C-alpha cells in the first residue's frame, strides 16, 4: 500500500476525532510528505455564525490536516493512529477575517521536520479551492504520543 491509497479513505479513518469536532470532509491529495484536505462550509458547519466561520478556525483545519497525514503514515507502516498534540504555532496569518458558507477550503500540510519519536514541524496553507487564493498560513509544531494517558501521567513526575 502507498500513501496515495489513503486518498480514497474516509477522513474518519485517519483523524482520531468524532463528528461534530471532526471538521474536515475528505482527503483531496496525499504524498509521502504532504497532504491536502477539504472542507465545504455550510450554514450548519461547526463554528459557523451568520454564514461565516472565523478565520481562527483555520488553525484547527490545519491541525486536523496534519493529523490526517500522520494517521495515513501510521497506518501505512502498520501502526495504530497516534494522538497528536499541537505544541505551538508559528506566524499564523489570515488574509480574511472569516470564511463564507458555501466556500470549499483546501488545506495543505507539508512536513518540514519529521522525527519518528513523535515531534514534527509542518507548514500549512489554507486556500479557497475554487480560486486558489491563499486565505491563511502557519507553521505548526506537533507531538504524537502512543498512549495519551501514560504521557500525561509522565508529566506529573
Phi and psi in radians as a Rosetta constraint file:
Dihedral C 1 N 2 CA 2 C 2 CIRCULARHARMONIC -2.027 0.35
Dihedral N 2 CA 2 C 2 N 3 CIRCULARHARMONIC 2.888 0.35
Dihedral C 2 N 3 CA 3 C 3 CIRCULARHARMONIC -1.053 0.35
Dihedral N 3 CA 3 C 3 N 4 CIRCULARHARMONIC -0.515 0.35
Dihedral C 3 N 4 CA 4 C 4 CIRCULARHARMONIC -0.993 0.35
Dihedral N 4 CA 4 C 4 N 5 CIRCULARHARMONIC -0.536 0.35
Dihedral C 4 N 5 CA 5 C 5 CIRCULARHARMONIC -1.118 0.35
Dihedral N 5 CA 5 C 5 N 6 CIRCULARHARMONIC -0.453 0.35
Dihedral C 5 N 6 CA 6 C 6 CIRCULARHARMONIC -1.317 0.35
Dihedral N 6 CA 6 C 6 N 7 CIRCULARHARMONIC -0.179 0.35
Dihedral C 6 N 7 CA 7 C 7 CIRCULARHARMONIC -1.039 0.35
Dihedral N 7 CA 7 C 7 N 8 CIRCULARHARMONIC -0.563 0.35
Dihedral C 7 N 8 CA 8 C 8 CIRCULARHARMONIC -1.575 0.35
Dihedral N 8 CA 8 C 8 N 9 CIRCULARHARMONIC -0.070 0.35
Dihedral C 8 N 9 CA 9 C 9 CIRCULARHARMONIC -1.314 0.35
Dihedral N 9 CA 9 C 9 N 10 CIRCULARHARMONIC 2.586 0.35
Dihedral C 9 N 10 CA 10 C 10 CIRCULARHARMONIC -1.101 0.35
Dihedral N 10 CA 10 C 10 N 11 CIRCULARHARMONIC 2.443 0.35
Dihedral C 10 N 11 CA 11 C 11 CIRCULARHARMONIC -1.002 0.35
Dihedral N 11 CA 11 C 11 N 12 CIRCULARHARMONIC -0.519 0.35
Dihedral C 11 N 12 CA 12 C 12 CIRCULARHARMONIC -1.069 0.35
Dihedral N 12 CA 12 C 12 N 13 CIRCULARHARMONIC -0.412 0.35
Dihedral C 12 N 13 CA 13 C 13 CIRCULARHARMONIC -1.430 0.35
Dihedral N 13 CA 13 C 13 N 14 CIRCULARHARMONIC -0.251 0.35
Dihedral C 13 N 14 CA 14 C 14 CIRCULARHARMONIC -1.887 0.35
Dihedral N 14 CA 14 C 14 N 15 CIRCULARHARMONIC -0.426 0.35
Dihedral C 14 N 15 CA 15 C 15 CIRCULARHARMONIC -1.988 0.35
Dihedral N 15 CA 15 C 15 N 16 CIRCULARHARMONIC 2.224 0.35
Dihedral C 15 N 16 CA 16 C 16 CIRCULARHARMONIC -1.405 0.35
Dihedral N 16 CA 16 C 16 N 17 CIRCULARHARMONIC 0.895 0.35
Dihedral C 16 N 17 CA 17 C 17 CIRCULARHARMONIC -2.207 0.35
Dihedral N 17 CA 17 C 17 N 18 CIRCULARHARMONIC 2.759 0.35
Dihedral C 17 N 18 CA 18 C 18 CIRCULARHARMONIC -1.982 0.35
Dihedral N 18 CA 18 C 18 N 19 CIRCULARHARMONIC 2.649 0.35
Dihedral C 18 N 19 CA 19 C 19 CIRCULARHARMONIC -1.189 0.35
Dihedral N 19 CA 19 C 19 N 20 CIRCULARHARMONIC 2.484 0.35
Dihedral C 19 N 20 CA 20 C 20 CIRCULARHARMONIC -1.546 0.35
Dihedral N 20 CA 20 C 20 N 21 CIRCULARHARMONIC -0.056 0.35
Dihedral C 20 N 21 CA 21 C 21 CIRCULARHARMONIC -1.449 0.35
Dihedral N 21 CA 21 C 21 N 22 CIRCULARHARMONIC -0.157 0.35
Dihedral C 21 N 22 CA 22 C 22 CIRCULARHARMONIC -1.393 0.35
Dihedral N 22 CA 22 C 22 N 23 CIRCULARHARMONIC 1.894 0.35
Dihedral C 22 N 23 CA 23 C 23 CIRCULARHARMONIC -1.625 0.35
Dihedral N 23 CA 23 C 23 N 24 CIRCULARHARMONIC -0.325 0.35
Dihedral C 23 N 24 CA 24 C 24 CIRCULARHARMONIC -1.469 0.35
Dihedral N 24 CA 24 C 24 N 25 CIRCULARHARMONIC 2.685 0.35
Dihedral C 24 N 25 CA 25 C 25 CIRCULARHARMONIC -1.714 0.35
Dihedral N 25 CA 25 C 25 N 26 CIRCULARHARMONIC -0.665 0.35
Dihedral C 25 N 26 CA 26 C 26 CIRCULARHARMONIC -2.892 0.35
Dihedral N 26 CA 26 C 26 N 27 CIRCULARHARMONIC 2.812 0.35
Dihedral C 26 N 27 CA 27 C 27 CIRCULARHARMONIC -1.548 0.35
Dihedral N 27 CA 27 C 27 N 28 CIRCULARHARMONIC 2.226 0.35
Dihedral C 27 N 28 CA 28 C 28 CIRCULARHARMONIC -1.630 0.35
Dihedral N 28 CA 28 C 28 N 29 CIRCULARHARMONIC -0.770 0.35
Dihedral C 28 N 29 CA 29 C 29 CIRCULARHARMONIC -2.634 0.35
Dihedral N 29 CA 29 C 29 N 30 CIRCULARHARMONIC 2.655 0.35
Dihedral C 29 N 30 CA 30 C 30 CIRCULARHARMONIC -2.659 0.35
Dihedral N 30 CA 30 C 30 N 31 CIRCULARHARMONIC 2.481 0.35
Dihedral C 30 N 31 CA 31 C 31 CIRCULARHARMONIC -2.301 0.35
Dihedral N 31 CA 31 C 31 N 32 CIRCULARHARMONIC -2.988 0.35
Dihedral C 31 N 32 CA 32 C 32 CIRCULARHARMONIC -1.157 0.35
Dihedral N 32 CA 32 C 32 N 33 CIRCULARHARMONIC -0.465 0.35
Dihedral C 32 N 33 CA 33 C 33 CIRCULARHARMONIC -2.154 0.35
Dihedral N 33 CA 33 C 33 N 34 CIRCULARHARMONIC -0.072 0.35
Dihedral C 33 N 34 CA 34 C 34 CIRCULARHARMONIC -2.608 0.35
Dihedral N 34 CA 34 C 34 N 35 CIRCULARHARMONIC 2.809 0.35
Dihedral C 34 N 35 CA 35 C 35 CIRCULARHARMONIC -2.506 0.35
Dihedral N 35 CA 35 C 35 N 36 CIRCULARHARMONIC 2.625 0.35
Dihedral C 35 N 36 CA 36 C 36 CIRCULARHARMONIC -2.213 0.35
Dihedral N 36 CA 36 C 36 N 37 CIRCULARHARMONIC 2.219 0.35
Dihedral C 36 N 37 CA 37 C 37 CIRCULARHARMONIC -2.065 0.35
Dihedral N 37 CA 37 C 37 N 38 CIRCULARHARMONIC 2.786 0.35
Dihedral C 37 N 38 CA 38 C 38 CIRCULARHARMONIC -2.224 0.35
Dihedral N 38 CA 38 C 38 N 39 CIRCULARHARMONIC 2.653 0.35
Dihedral C 38 N 39 CA 39 C 39 CIRCULARHARMONIC -2.464 0.35
Dihedral N 39 CA 39 C 39 N 40 CIRCULARHARMONIC 2.267 0.35
Dihedral C 39 N 40 CA 40 C 40 CIRCULARHARMONIC -1.769 0.35
Dihedral N 40 CA 40 C 40 N 41 CIRCULARHARMONIC 2.096 0.35
Dihedral C 40 N 41 CA 41 C 41 CIRCULARHARMONIC -1.419 0.35
Dihedral N 41 CA 41 C 41 N 42 CIRCULARHARMONIC 2.377 0.35
Dihedral C 41 N 42 CA 42 C 42 CIRCULARHARMONIC -2.248 0.35
Dihedral N 42 CA 42 C 42 N 43 CIRCULARHARMONIC 2.920 0.35
Dihedral C 42 N 43 CA 43 C 43 CIRCULARHARMONIC -1.064 0.35
Dihedral N 43 CA 43 C 43 N 44 CIRCULARHARMONIC -0.322 0.35
Dihedral C 43 N 44 CA 44 C 44 CIRCULARHARMONIC -1.770 0.35
Dihedral N 44 CA 44 C 44 N 45 CIRCULARHARMONIC 0.110 0.35
Dihedral C 44 N 45 CA 45 C 45 CIRCULARHARMONIC -1.081 0.35
Dihedral N 45 CA 45 C 45 N 46 CIRCULARHARMONIC 2.581 0.35
Dihedral C 45 N 46 CA 46 C 46 CIRCULARHARMONIC -0.978 0.35
Dihedral N 46 CA 46 C 46 N 47 CIRCULARHARMONIC 2.444 0.35
Dihedral C 46 N 47 CA 47 C 47 CIRCULARHARMONIC 1.244 0.35
Dihedral N 47 CA 47 C 47 N 48 CIRCULARHARMONIC 0.117 0.35
Dihedral C 47 N 48 CA 48 C 48 CIRCULARHARMONIC -1.478 0.35
Dihedral N 48 CA 48 C 48 N 49 CIRCULARHARMONIC 2.143 0.35
Dihedral C 48 N 49 CA 49 C 49 CIRCULARHARMONIC -2.237 0.35
Dihedral N 49 CA 49 C 49 N 50 CIRCULARHARMONIC 2.168 0.35
Dihedral C 49 N 50 CA 50 C 50 CIRCULARHARMONIC 0.947 0.35
Dihedral N 50 CA 50 C 50 N 51 CIRCULARHARMONIC 0.681 0.35
Dihedral C 50 N 51 CA 51 C 51 CIRCULARHARMONIC 1.376 0.35
Dihedral N 51 CA 51 C 51 N 52 CIRCULARHARMONIC 0.223 0.35
Dihedral C 51 N 52 CA 52 C 52 CIRCULARHARMONIC -2.366 0.35
Dihedral N 52 CA 52 C 52 N 53 CIRCULARHARMONIC 2.515 0.35
Dihedral C 52 N 53 CA 53 C 53 CIRCULARHARMONIC -2.002 0.35
Dihedral N 53 CA 53 C 53 N 54 CIRCULARHARMONIC 2.175 0.35
Dihedral C 53 N 54 CA 54 C 54 CIRCULARHARMONIC -0.990 0.35
Dihedral N 54 CA 54 C 54 N 55 CIRCULARHARMONIC 2.472 0.35
Dihedral C 54 N 55 CA 55 C 55 CIRCULARHARMONIC -1.047 0.35
Dihedral N 55 CA 55 C 55 N 56 CIRCULARHARMONIC -0.436 0.35
Dihedral C 55 N 56 CA 56 C 56 CIRCULARHARMONIC -1.060 0.35
Dihedral N 56 CA 56 C 56 N 57 CIRCULARHARMONIC -0.447 0.35
Dihedral C 56 N 57 CA 57 C 57 CIRCULARHARMONIC -1.177 0.35
Dihedral N 57 CA 57 C 57 N 58 CIRCULARHARMONIC -0.358 0.35
Dihedral C 57 N 58 CA 58 C 58 CIRCULARHARMONIC -0.963 0.35
Dihedral N 58 CA 58 C 58 N 59 CIRCULARHARMONIC -0.552 0.35
Dihedral C 58 N 59 CA 59 C 59 CIRCULARHARMONIC -1.096 0.35
Dihedral N 59 CA 59 C 59 N 60 CIRCULARHARMONIC -0.689 0.35
Dihedral C 59 N 60 CA 60 C 60 CIRCULARHARMONIC -1.240 0.35
Dihedral N 60 CA 60 C 60 N 61 CIRCULARHARMONIC -0.644 0.35
Dihedral C 60 N 61 CA 61 C 61 CIRCULARHARMONIC -1.031 0.35
Dihedral N 61 CA 61 C 61 N 62 CIRCULARHARMONIC -0.722 0.35
Dihedral C 61 N 62 CA 62 C 62 CIRCULARHARMONIC -1.123 0.35
Dihedral N 62 CA 62 C 62 N 63 CIRCULARHARMONIC -0.822 0.35
Dihedral C 62 N 63 CA 63 C 63 CIRCULARHARMONIC -1.071 0.35
Dihedral N 63 CA 63 C 63 N 64 CIRCULARHARMONIC -0.704 0.35
Dihedral C 63 N 64 CA 64 C 64 CIRCULARHARMONIC -1.233 0.35
Dihedral N 64 CA 64 C 64 N 65 CIRCULARHARMONIC -0.523 0.35
Dihedral C 64 N 65 CA 65 C 65 CIRCULARHARMONIC -1.177 0.35
Dihedral N 65 CA 65 C 65 N 66 CIRCULARHARMONIC -0.724 0.35
Dihedral C 65 N 66 CA 66 C 66 CIRCULARHARMONIC -1.052 0.35
Dihedral N 66 CA 66 C 66 N 67 CIRCULARHARMONIC -0.738 0.35
Dihedral C 66 N 67 CA 67 C 67 CIRCULARHARMONIC -1.076 0.35
Dihedral N 67 CA 67 C 67 N 68 CIRCULARHARMONIC -0.670 0.35
Dihedral C 67 N 68 CA 68 C 68 CIRCULARHARMONIC -1.130 0.35
Dihedral N 68 CA 68 C 68 N 69 CIRCULARHARMONIC -0.713 0.35
Dihedral C 68 N 69 CA 69 C 69 CIRCULARHARMONIC -1.128 0.35
Dihedral N 69 CA 69 C 69 N 70 CIRCULARHARMONIC -0.797 0.35
Dihedral C 69 N 70 CA 70 C 70 CIRCULARHARMONIC -1.105 0.35
Dihedral N 70 CA 70 C 70 N 71 CIRCULARHARMONIC -0.671 0.35
Dihedral C 70 N 71 CA 71 C 71 CIRCULARHARMONIC -1.104 0.35
Dihedral N 71 CA 71 C 71 N 72 CIRCULARHARMONIC -0.780 0.35
Dihedral C 71 N 72 CA 72 C 72 CIRCULARHARMONIC -1.137 0.35
Dihedral N 72 CA 72 C 72 N 73 CIRCULARHARMONIC -0.724 0.35
Dihedral C 72 N 73 CA 73 C 73 CIRCULARHARMONIC -1.100 0.35
Dihedral N 73 CA 73 C 73 N 74 CIRCULARHARMONIC -0.724 0.35
Dihedral C 73 N 74 CA 74 C 74 CIRCULARHARMONIC -1.111 0.35
Dihedral N 74 CA 74 C 74 N 75 CIRCULARHARMONIC -0.846 0.35
Dihedral C 74 N 75 CA 75 C 75 CIRCULARHARMONIC -1.115 0.35
Dihedral N 75 CA 75 C 75 N 76 CIRCULARHARMONIC -0.633 0.35
Dihedral C 75 N 76 CA 76 C 76 CIRCULARHARMONIC -1.124 0.35
Dihedral N 76 CA 76 C 76 N 77 CIRCULARHARMONIC -0.509 0.35
Dihedral C 76 N 77 CA 77 C 77 CIRCULARHARMONIC -1.719 0.35
Dihedral N 77 CA 77 C 77 N 78 CIRCULARHARMONIC 0.191 0.35
Dihedral C 77 N 78 CA 78 C 78 CIRCULARHARMONIC 1.439 0.35
Dihedral N 78 CA 78 C 78 N 79 CIRCULARHARMONIC 0.286 0.35
Dihedral C 78 N 79 CA 79 C 79 CIRCULARHARMONIC -1.834 0.35
Dihedral N 79 CA 79 C 79 N 80 CIRCULARHARMONIC 2.891 0.35
Dihedral C 79 N 80 CA 80 C 80 CIRCULARHARMONIC -1.334 0.35
Dihedral N 80 CA 80 C 80 N 81 CIRCULARHARMONIC 2.798 0.35
Dihedral C 80 N 81 CA 81 C 81 CIRCULARHARMONIC -1.259 0.35
Dihedral N 81 CA 81 C 81 N 82 CIRCULARHARMONIC 2.261 0.35
Dihedral C 81 N 82 CA 82 C 82 CIRCULARHARMONIC -1.700 0.35
Dihedral N 82 CA 82 C 82 N 83 CIRCULARHARMONIC 2.663 0.35
Dihedral C 82 N 83 CA 83 C 83 CIRCULARHARMONIC -1.284 0.35
Dihedral N 83 CA 83 C 83 N 84 CIRCULARHARMONIC 2.378 0.35
Dihedral C 83 N 84 CA 84 C 84 CIRCULARHARMONIC -1.922 0.35
Dihedral N 84 CA 84 C 84 N 85 CIRCULARHARMONIC 2.466 0.35
Dihedral C 84 N 85 CA 85 C 85 CIRCULARHARMONIC -1.984 0.35
Dihedral N 85 CA 85 C 85 N 86 CIRCULARHARMONIC 2.260 0.35
Dihedral C 85 N 86 CA 86 C 86 CIRCULARHARMONIC -1.424 0.35
Dihedral N 86 CA 86 C 86 N 87 CIRCULARHARMONIC 1.923 0.35
Dihedral C 86 N 87 CA 87 C 87 CIRCULARHARMONIC -1.522 0.35
Dihedral N 87 CA 87 C 87 N 88 CIRCULARHARMONIC -0.563 0.35
Dihedral C 87 N 88 CA 88 C 88 CIRCULARHARMONIC -2.972 0.35
Dihedral N 88 CA 88 C 88 N 89 CIRCULARHARMONIC 2.860 0.35
Dihedral C 88 N 89 CA 89 C 89 CIRCULARHARMONIC -2.279 0.35
Dihedral N 89 CA 89 C 89 N 90 CIRCULARHARMONIC 2.300 0.35
Dihedral C 89 N 90 CA 90 C 90 CIRCULARHARMONIC -1.879 0.35
Dihedral N 90 CA 90 C 90 N 91 CIRCULARHARMONIC 2.245 0.35
Dihedral C 90 N 91 CA 91 C 91 CIRCULARHARMONIC 0.937 0.35
Dihedral N 91 CA 91 C 91 N 92 CIRCULARHARMONIC 0.838 0.35
Dihedral C 91 N 92 CA 92 C 92 CIRCULARHARMONIC -1.175 0.35
Dihedral N 92 CA 92 C 92 N 93 CIRCULARHARMONIC 2.142 0.35
Dihedral C 92 N 93 CA 93 C 93 CIRCULARHARMONIC -2.308 0.35
Dihedral N 93 CA 93 C 93 N 94 CIRCULARHARMONIC 2.533 0.35
Dihedral C 93 N 94 CA 94 C 94 CIRCULARHARMONIC -2.241 0.35
Dihedral N 94 CA 94 C 94 N 95 CIRCULARHARMONIC 2.355 0.35
Dihedral C 94 N 95 CA 95 C 95 CIRCULARHARMONIC -1.427 0.35
Dihedral N 95 CA 95 C 95 N 96 CIRCULARHARMONIC -0.250 0.35
Dihedral C 95 N 96 CA 96 C 96 CIRCULARHARMONIC -2.361 0.35
Dihedral N 96 CA 96 C 96 N 97 CIRCULARHARMONIC 2.705 0.35
Dihedral C 96 N 97 CA 97 C 97 CIRCULARHARMONIC -1.394 0.35
Dihedral N 97 CA 97 C 97 N 98 CIRCULARHARMONIC -0.331 0.35
Dihedral C 97 N 98 CA 98 C 98 CIRCULARHARMONIC -2.746 0.35
Dihedral N 98 CA 98 C 98 N 99 CIRCULARHARMONIC 2.872 0.35
Dihedral C 98 N 99 CA 99 C 99 CIRCULARHARMONIC -1.921 0.35
Dihedral N 99 CA 99 C 99 N 100 CIRCULARHARMONIC 2.399 0.35
Dihedral C 99 N 100 CA 100 C 100 CIRCULARHARMONIC -1.472 0.35
Dihedral N 100 CA 100 C 100 N 101 CIRCULARHARMONIC 2.457 0.35
Dihedral C 100 N 101 CA 101 C 101 CIRCULARHARMONIC -1.005 0.35
Dihedral N 101 CA 101 C 101 N 102 CIRCULARHARMONIC 2.513 0.35
Dihedral C 101 N 102 CA 102 C 102 CIRCULARHARMONIC 1.698 0.35
Dihedral N 102 CA 102 C 102 N 103 CIRCULARHARMONIC -0.217 0.35
Dihedral C 102 N 103 CA 103 C 103 CIRCULARHARMONIC -1.553 0.35
Dihedral N 103 CA 103 C 103 N 104 CIRCULARHARMONIC 2.404 0.35
Dihedral C 103 N 104 CA 104 C 104 CIRCULARHARMONIC -1.742 0.35
Dihedral N 104 CA 104 C 104 N 105 CIRCULARHARMONIC 2.177 0.35
Dihedral C 104 N 105 CA 105 C 105 CIRCULARHARMONIC -1.748 0.35
Dihedral N 105 CA 105 C 105 N 106 CIRCULARHARMONIC 2.425 0.35
Dihedral C 105 N 106 CA 106 C 106 CIRCULARHARMONIC -2.015 0.35
Dihedral N 106 CA 106 C 106 N 107 CIRCULARHARMONIC 2.160 0.35
Dihedral C 106 N 107 CA 107 C 107 CIRCULARHARMONIC -1.973 0.35
Dihedral N 107 CA 107 C 107 N 108 CIRCULARHARMONIC 2.182 0.35
Dihedral C 107 N 108 CA 108 C 108 CIRCULARHARMONIC -1.951 0.35
Dihedral N 108 CA 108 C 108 N 109 CIRCULARHARMONIC 2.330 0.35
Dihedral C 108 N 109 CA 109 C 109 CIRCULARHARMONIC -2.164 0.35
Dihedral N 109 CA 109 C 109 N 110 CIRCULARHARMONIC 2.165 0.35
Dihedral C 109 N 110 CA 110 C 110 CIRCULARHARMONIC -2.127 0.35
Dihedral N 110 CA 110 C 110 N 111 CIRCULARHARMONIC 2.150 0.35
Dihedral C 110 N 111 CA 111 C 111 CIRCULARHARMONIC -1.136 0.35
Dihedral N 111 CA 111 C 111 N 112 CIRCULARHARMONIC 2.326 0.35
Dihedral C 111 N 112 CA 112 C 112 CIRCULARHARMONIC -1.848 0.35
Dihedral N 112 CA 112 C 112 N 113 CIRCULARHARMONIC -0.795 0.35
Dihedral C 112 N 113 CA 113 C 113 CIRCULARHARMONIC -2.333 0.35
Dihedral N 113 CA 113 C 113 N 114 CIRCULARHARMONIC 2.298 0.35
Dihedral C 113 N 114 CA 114 C 114 CIRCULARHARMONIC -2.277 0.35
Dihedral N 114 CA 114 C 114 N 115 CIRCULARHARMONIC 2.155 0.35
Dihedral C 114 N 115 CA 115 C 115 CIRCULARHARMONIC -2.000 0.35
Dihedral N 115 CA 115 C 115 N 116 CIRCULARHARMONIC 2.122 0.35
Dihedral C 115 N 116 CA 116 C 116 CIRCULARHARMONIC -1.007 0.35
Dihedral N 116 CA 116 C 116 N 117 CIRCULARHARMONIC -0.321 0.35
Dihedral C 116 N 117 CA 117 C 117 CIRCULARHARMONIC -1.294 0.35
Dihedral N 117 CA 117 C 117 N 118 CIRCULARHARMONIC -0.162 0.35
Dihedral C 117 N 118 CA 118 C 118 CIRCULARHARMONIC 2.218 0.35
Dihedral N 118 CA 118 C 118 N 119 CIRCULARHARMONIC -0.291 0.35
Dihedral C 118 N 119 CA 119 C 119 CIRCULARHARMONIC -1.584 0.35
Dihedral N 119 CA 119 C 119 N 120 CIRCULARHARMONIC 2.306 0.35
Dihedral C 119 N 120 CA 120 C 120 CIRCULARHARMONIC -2.448 0.35
Dihedral N 120 CA 120 C 120 N 121 CIRCULARHARMONIC 2.623 0.35
Dihedral C 120 N 121 CA 121 C 121 CIRCULARHARMONIC -2.038 0.35
Dihedral N 121 CA 121 C 121 N 122 CIRCULARHARMONIC 2.268 0.35
Dihedral C 121 N 122 CA 122 C 122 CIRCULARHARMONIC -2.338 0.35
Dihedral N 122 CA 122 C 122 N 123 CIRCULARHARMONIC 2.291 0.35
Dihedral C 122 N 123 CA 123 C 123 CIRCULARHARMONIC -1.582 0.35
Dihedral N 123 CA 123 C 123 N 124 CIRCULARHARMONIC 2.365 0.35
Dihedral C 123 N 124 CA 124 C 124 CIRCULARHARMONIC -2.226 0.35
Dihedral N 124 CA 124 C 124 N 125 CIRCULARHARMONIC 2.557 0.35
Dihedral C 124 N 125 CA 125 C 125 CIRCULARHARMONIC -2.443 0.35
Dihedral N 125 CA 125 C 125 N 126 CIRCULARHARMONIC 2.449 0.35
Dihedral C 125 N 126 CA 126 C 126 CIRCULARHARMONIC -2.081 0.35
Dihedral N 126 CA 126 C 126 N 127 CIRCULARHARMONIC 2.175 0.35
Dihedral C 126 N 127 CA 127 C 127 CIRCULARHARMONIC -2.182 0.35
Dihedral N 127 CA 127 C 127 N 128 CIRCULARHARMONIC 2.732 0.35
Dihedral C 127 N 128 CA 128 C 128 CIRCULARHARMONIC -1.296 0.35
Dihedral N 128 CA 128 C 128 N 129 CIRCULARHARMONIC 2.086 0.35
Dihedral C 128 N 129 CA 129 C 129 CIRCULARHARMONIC -1.107 0.35
Dihedral N 129 CA 129 C 129 N 130 CIRCULARHARMONIC -0.530 0.35
Dihedral C 129 N 130 CA 130 C 130 CIRCULARHARMONIC -1.334 0.35
Dihedral N 130 CA 130 C 130 N 131 CIRCULARHARMONIC -0.690 0.35
Dihedral C 130 N 131 CA 131 C 131 CIRCULARHARMONIC -1.821 0.35
Dihedral N 131 CA 131 C 131 N 132 CIRCULARHARMONIC -0.343 0.35
Dihedral C 131 N 132 CA 132 C 132 CIRCULARHARMONIC 1.412 0.35
Dihedral N 132 CA 132 C 132 N 133 CIRCULARHARMONIC -0.015 0.35
Dihedral C 132 N 133 CA 133 C 133 CIRCULARHARMONIC -1.154 0.35
Dihedral N 133 CA 133 C 133 N 134 CIRCULARHARMONIC 2.258 0.35
Dihedral C 133 N 134 CA 134 C 134 CIRCULARHARMONIC -1.283 0.35
Dihedral N 134 CA 134 C 134 N 135 CIRCULARHARMONIC 2.205 0.35
Dihedral C 134 N 135 CA 135 C 135 CIRCULARHARMONIC -1.850 0.35
Dihedral N 135 CA 135 C 135 N 136 CIRCULARHARMONIC -0.428 0.35
Dihedral C 135 N 136 CA 136 C 136 CIRCULARHARMONIC -2.816 0.35
Dihedral N 136 CA 136 C 136 N 137 CIRCULARHARMONIC 2.751 0.35
Dihedral C 136 N 137 CA 137 C 137 CIRCULARHARMONIC -2.683 0.35
Dihedral N 137 CA 137 C 137 N 138 CIRCULARHARMONIC 2.735 0.35
Dihedral C 137 N 138 CA 138 C 138 CIRCULARHARMONIC -2.940 0.35
Dihedral N 138 CA 138 C 138 N 139 CIRCULARHARMONIC 2.855 0.35
Dihedral C 138 N 139 CA 139 C 139 CIRCULARHARMONIC -1.938 0.35
Dihedral N 139 CA 139 C 139 N 140 CIRCULARHARMONIC 2.316 0.35
Dihedral C 139 N 140 CA 140 C 140 CIRCULARHARMONIC -2.016 0.35
Dihedral N 140 CA 140 C 140 N 141 CIRCULARHARMONIC 2.465 0.35
Dihedral C 140 N 141 CA 141 C 141 CIRCULARHARMONIC -1.932 0.35
Dihedral N 141 CA 141 C 141 N 142 CIRCULARHARMONIC 2.145 0.35
Dihedral C 141 N 142 CA 142 C 142 CIRCULARHARMONIC -2.240 0.35
Dihedral N 142 CA 142 C 142 N 143 CIRCULARHARMONIC 2.723 0.35
Dihedral C 142 N 143 CA 143 C 143 CIRCULARHARMONIC -2.345 0.35
Dihedral N 143 CA 143 C 143 N 144 CIRCULARHARMONIC 2.240 0.35
Dihedral C 143 N 144 CA 144 C 144 CIRCULARHARMONIC -1.788 0.35
Dihedral N 144 CA 144 C 144 N 145 CIRCULARHARMONIC 2.414 0.35
Dihedral C 144 N 145 CA 145 C 145 CIRCULARHARMONIC -2.186 0.35
Dihedral N 145 CA 145 C 145 N 146 CIRCULARHARMONIC 2.580 0.35
Dihedral C 145 N 146 CA 146 C 146 CIRCULARHARMONIC -1.303 0.35
Dihedral N 146 CA 146 C 146 N 147 CIRCULARHARMONIC -0.708 0.35
Dihedral C 146 N 147 CA 147 C 147 CIRCULARHARMONIC -2.328 0.35
Dihedral N 147 CA 147 C 147 N 148 CIRCULARHARMONIC 1.794 0.35
Dihedral C 147 N 148 CA 148 C 148 CIRCULARHARMONIC -1.052 0.35
Dihedral N 148 CA 148 C 148 N 149 CIRCULARHARMONIC -0.754 0.35
Dihedral C 148 N 149 CA 149 C 149 CIRCULARHARMONIC -1.076 0.35
Dihedral N 149 CA 149 C 149 N 150 CIRCULARHARMONIC -0.817 0.35
Dihedral C 149 N 150 CA 150 C 150 CIRCULARHARMONIC -1.105 0.35
Dihedral N 150 CA 150 C 150 N 151 CIRCULARHARMONIC -0.677 0.35
Dihedral C 150 N 151 CA 151 C 151 CIRCULARHARMONIC -1.099 0.35
Dihedral N 151 CA 151 C 151 N 152 CIRCULARHARMONIC -0.819 0.35
Dihedral C 151 N 152 CA 152 C 152 CIRCULARHARMONIC -1.126 0.35
Dihedral N 152 CA 152 C 152 N 153 CIRCULARHARMONIC -0.652 0.35
Dihedral C 152 N 153 CA 153 C 153 CIRCULARHARMONIC -1.115 0.35
Dihedral N 153 CA 153 C 153 N 154 CIRCULARHARMONIC -0.648 0.35
Dihedral C 153 N 154 CA 154 C 154 CIRCULARHARMONIC -1.160 0.35
Dihedral N 154 CA 154 C 154 N 155 CIRCULARHARMONIC -0.449 0.35
Dihedral C 154 N 155 CA 155 C 155 CIRCULARHARMONIC -1.270 0.35
Dihedral N 155 CA 155 C 155 N 156 CIRCULARHARMONIC -0.382 0.35
Dihedral C 155 N 156 CA 156 C 156 CIRCULARHARMONIC -1.297 0.35
Dihedral N 156 CA 156 C 156 N 157 CIRCULARHARMONIC -0.353 0.35
